[in-house]
């Protein structure tokens, strides 16, 4: 199958936008007016020249056939990926037939495409060579792992003392202490190579300034952090699955060692979170045959989007392998047998009451879990005082929409899609409420990203 016969929707293209301003600017360039010499190939590439403010048009090319998501090249100075010109070109390609005709790529586009294909081949060859070379000196690797475990144990022991001091002095003192002491403690956890502990400590430091009720939230988070500390210090006594979860939560990375599962994986949702150090992209997949939900994580340096980009509503024929840990849904994307393509698949849904039960059940395997992926069937977004909820259209249960989601424009897209009628909604259900990520209308219709 070639990409020439596969047509995306405008929503699937705009789901690739790194932010709202890029989405708006790209939409303006989705018409034929500013474009010249646009073309596409049966191998899944699209190119064109876009008139800008300068004398020379911008050269834009997109590789749609990349199985891990589209790749982009544009001569504009933007540092966003994709830039507005790449989004506009894809919108032009996804629009009316004949606007982007089949053609041979010009030299400037062909060189970039050929270079990508060559680097991909070299990367696969290097990966195969690395796998055949083995893991190096296993004894040296064992000693490194032991030294790191000792440093994490020292960090966890120090953190236990810090928590004990906090409770001995009273939670009220945390408000006067300020953020500095927590940042210092987090830095000590980084020195101990326990990045997971460091991240949770930083979250503790922000709670005293988070508004009314903060002492309760601080005590809850301190209890969870204490539980994680104790889990690490007593990890030899834990069941294998829970021990693997503890190792992951403190910051020890592991390889995806689960058997590869080949399926047609529907891209349920994709969104980014960022801090001063890192941009993290979360991509949720649903296997049409396995009925499994999997989470892909990819990373980019601060201010740069991660490379993996899979448009919501498309499906890819690929293998994924799960990471170790009780109840863990994280997976690694393995071999891809075809580029992402439109699919009519929708995940089965549950009621709001069953969604809450699923989160409670998941906490037994991972007490530090913030949320679980859930698809709600036949729910209606409904105002609830100053808040919103997703109410069961056939019952009397409802889930509150999380504070984070209430501040995003995606909520209003959901309300507009529903119009008071039931919809199917995929999102994350946790102790803060339900965060809608993607929705489908009751009848025929494409997925609408709410991120």
N, C-alpha and C positions, 0 to 999 in steps of 0.2 A: 504493500500500500504506500503510495506517495502522498506527500502533504498537499499536492496540487488539488486533490479532490476533497480535502478536509477543510471545512470552513468553520471558524470560531465565531462566537457571538461577540458583540461589543462589550458585554459585561465580563466575559472571560478575558478579553484583552485588557480592559481597565483594571482587572484584579491584579495585574502585574505591576501596576503603578506603585512607586515607593512611597508616595504620600498624596494628599488631597490636591495640592497645587499642581503636581505632575499630571494627575488624572484630568484636571480641568484644562491644563495647557495642551495635553495630548489630544483631548477631544476636539479642540479647535483645529488641529492639524489633520483630522481624519477625513478631510474632503480633498478632492482632486486639485483644487486651486493652487496650492503652493508646491505641488509635486511635478516633477518631470522625469522622464526615462525610468519610471517605475516598472518593475518586472518581477517575476517569480519563476522558480525552477521546479521541476518534478522531484528534485532531491530535497525540497523543503527549505529553500532560502528565498528571501524577499529583499529587494533593494530599491533605492530611489534617491533622487536629488531633491532636497527641500530648500526652497528659497528662504533666506534669512535676512538679517539686517545688513550683512556685508555684500561685497560684490560677487563672491563665490558661493554657490549653494552648498549646503551641508550634505556630505556623502553618508548615507545611512544604509546599513545592511543588518538583517536579522536572520539567524539560523534557527528556524522553527523545528527542524528535524532532530535537534539535540535531545536525546531521550531524557536528560535530566532537567529539561526546561529550555526555553529560548535563550539564545546568546545574542549579544548586541555589539555593534560597532558603529560609532558616529563620529564625524570630524568636528562636532560642536564642542565647546569647552565645558559642558555640564559634567559634574561629577556624580550625577544620579544615574542609576541603572535600573530599568531602562530610562533613557532621557525622553523628553516630550516628543522628539522627532521619531524615535523608535516606536513609541506608542501610537503616534499618528500614522506611521507607515503600516503598522499592524491593523489599525482600524480601517485604513483604506483597503487593505488586502481582504479584510473580513467583510467588507461591504458588498457592493454590487458586482456581479460577474462582469469581467472584461475591463474593469478599471485598472487592475494590475495583471497584465497579460503574461502568458508563458513566454519566456525568452532565455537567451544565453546571458549569463552575468557579465557585466563590463569588467575590464581588467582589475580595477580597484576593489571590486567586490569579490571577484574570483580569487585574487591573491589571499584575501582574508579567509575565505571559505576553505581554500586548499590548505592554508596554514593550520586552521582548526582541525581539519580532518587528520592532518599529519601528526599534530600534537596528541590527538586522542589515541591514534594508533601507537605512538611511542609510549604514552602513559599506560596503556593496557599491557604492552610488552614489558615495561619496567615493573609493573605490578606482578606479572607472572614470574619474572626473574626474582623479585624479592621474596615471593612465596616459596619458590623452589630453593632459595638460599637458606631457609629456615630462620629461626629466631636468634641466631648468634650464639653467644656463650650462655647457656641456661644457668650456670652457677653464678655468673656475674649478675644476671637478671634477678636471681633469687636474693642475692645480697642487697641489691638496690631496693627491692621491694621490702625487705626486712628493715633497712634503714629508714625508709619513708614511714613504715608502720610505727616505728619507734618515735619519730618526730610527731606524727599525728596523735599518738598516745600522750606524749608530753603536752601537746596543745590542748587536747580534750581535758586532761587533768587540770591544767591552768584555768580553762574555761569553767570547770566545775567550781573552782575556788571563787572565781569572779561572780558566778551566779549566787553562791552561798553568801558572799559579802553583800550583794544587792538585797537579798531577802532579809539578812540580819539587820541591815540598816533601814529597811523599809522602802517600799516602792516609791514613796513620795520623793525620796532623795534623787531618783532618776531624772526628775524634771529639772532640778537645780544643777545636776552634774553636767548636763548638756551632751552634745553628740561626740565631743572630742574623745572622751574615755572609751566609748564604744568603737570609734574608728581605730584607736590604738589597739584595742583588744582584737579587732578584726585583722589588723596588720600582723599581730602575733600569730593568728591562725593561718594567714598566708605564709608566714615564715615556716610554720609547721607543715606546710603543703596540704592543708585541709581547706580547700577553697569553698566547699559546701558549708562548713562551719562559719567561715568568714562571711559568706553572704547572709546567713541567718543572723549573725551578730549585727551586721549593718542594718538589717531590718528592725532589730530591737531598738537601735539608737533612734530610729525615726518615729517610734510609737508614742513617746511622751508628747510630741507636738501634733498628734493626729486627731485631736478634738476630744469631745466629751466621751467618757467611758474608757479612756486609754489605760488606766491601771488594770482593768479586767483583761484587756487585750495583751498587755505586757506580761501579766501573770500566765496567761495561756501560752504565749510564745516561749516564755522562759521554761515552762513545763515541757513543751515539745523539744526544746533544745537540750534540756537535761536528759530527756528520754533518749535522744540521739547520742549524747555523750555516753550514757550508760550502755547503750547498745554497742557502741564501738569498744568500750572497755571490757565488755563481757561477750564479745562477738563469737568466741569459741563455743559458747553455750547455746547459741541461737540455731534454729533450723537453717538449712542451707539457703533457702529462698530469702528469708528475712535478713540473714547475714549479708547476702549480696546487695539487698536494698540498703542496708546501713552503710556498706562500703561506698555505694553510689552516692548516698546522701551526704557523706562527709567530704566527698570530692575525689574519690579514687575512680579513675576511668577504667572501663573494661571494654573488651571487644564484643561485638555482636556475634555470639557463638551459637545461636539457635539455628536449626536447619532452615535453609532457604525455602520460602513459600512463594511459588509462582501463582499469580492471580491477575485479574484485571482490576487494578487498584484505582478507585474513584478518588479524586482529590476533593475532599470534603471542605477544607478550609486552609488558609495560609495567612499568617500575620507575623509582624515583627515586634519585638520589645528591645529597648536599647538603654544602656547606661553609658557612663563616661568611658568605659573600657571596651564594650563589645555590643554588637547587634546580634540578637538571637532570632532566628526565623523558625517558627513552628508550623509544620505542615501535617495535617491530619489526613490519613488515607483509610478507605474502607474497601475490603476485598469482596468482590461480587460473589465469588464461589466459596471462599473460606469463611465469610461473614465475620472476619476479624477487623478490628480497628487498630491502626498503627500510627505512631508519631515519629516523624522525621525531624531531627534538629540539625540546623546548619548555622554557621557563624560567619560574621564579617567584622573586620576591625571597626573601631568607633567611627561613625559617620559614613560607613560604606555598607551597602546591602550585601547579604550573603549571595553566593552564586546560584544556589538551587532555587529555581522559580518554576512552580507548577500551577498553571491556571486552574482556578476553582471550576468544577463542573466537567473537567476533562478526566479521562481515564488512561492509565498506561499499563501495558502488558509487561510486568517486571517481577523480579524476585526481591523479597525483603527478608532480613534475618533479625530476630529479636535479640535484645540485650538481656543479660541475666538479672534476676531480682524478682521477688514475689510480687505478682500483680503488675509488673512493669509493661508498659505498652510501647516504649521506645524501640525503634527498629532502625536498621541501616538499609539503605537502598542498594540493591545489588545489580545484577545484570538486567538491562532493559532491552526488550526484544522489539519494541516499536515506540515511536514518539507518542506523546500524549495526543489523544483524539477525543472528540465529543462522544458522550455516552448518555444513555437514557436511564442508567442505574440510579436508584435512590435507596438509601439505607432504611431498614425497617425502624419504626418509631415505637416509643413507649409512652405511658401516661406520666404526668408530673410526679405522682406518688411513687411510681416505680423508679423514676430517675433519682429521687431522693434516697430510695432504698439502695440503689446501686452504689451511690457514693458512700453510704454507711458500710456496705459490705466491703468496698475497696479499702476502707480505713483499717480493716482488720489485718490486711497484708502490708499496708504502708501508712502508719499513723501520721506521717508528715505530708501526705498528699493534699494538695490544695483543691483539686477538682478532678472529675472524670469526664471523658467524652460521652455525650448522650444525644440521641435524636428524639425529639418530642413529636408525637403525632397528633394532629388535629388540636392545636392550641391557638388561642386568640390573644394578641397583646392587648392588655387592658389597664387603664390607669388605676392606681391604688393610692389615693391621696396625692402626696408629692412624688410618689414612686410609680413604677410599672411592674406588672406581673404577666406571666404567661398562664392563662387559665385554660383548663381542660374543657373543650367544647362539649364533651359528653358526660361530664361529671362535675363535682364541686371542689376539686383540688386545683391548686395553682402554685407556681414557683415564682418567687420574687426575682426580678432582673437585677443583676449585680450593680453596685454603684458605678463601677468602671464603664459598663455598657450603657448606663443611662446618660453618660456624658458624651457619647459618640454619635455621629450622624447615622450610623448603621441602625440605631433604634428607629429613626423616622423612616428609613427605607423599609424596615420590617412592618411598621404600622401601615405604610402606604401599600405594600404588597398584600397585606391582609385585608384592609378595608373593612374590618369587622368580621371577615370570614375566617374559617380555620386554615392554618398553614402547617407545614412540616418544618421544624427548625432543628438544626444541628448546633451544638455548642458545648460549653464546659459547665458542669454542675458541681458546685462546691459549697463551702461554708459561708461564702459571701453572697451566694445566690447563683443564678443562671446567667451565663454570658453568651448571648446568641452570636454565632459566627456565620452561618449560612442558612438560607431559607428557600423553600419551594412552595409554589401555589398549590392549592388543593387539586386542581385539574392538571392538564398538560402545561408544561412551562419549564424554563431553564432555571438552574440554581442562581440565586442572587447572593453575592458576597456581602456580608454585613460588617466586615473588618475595616 
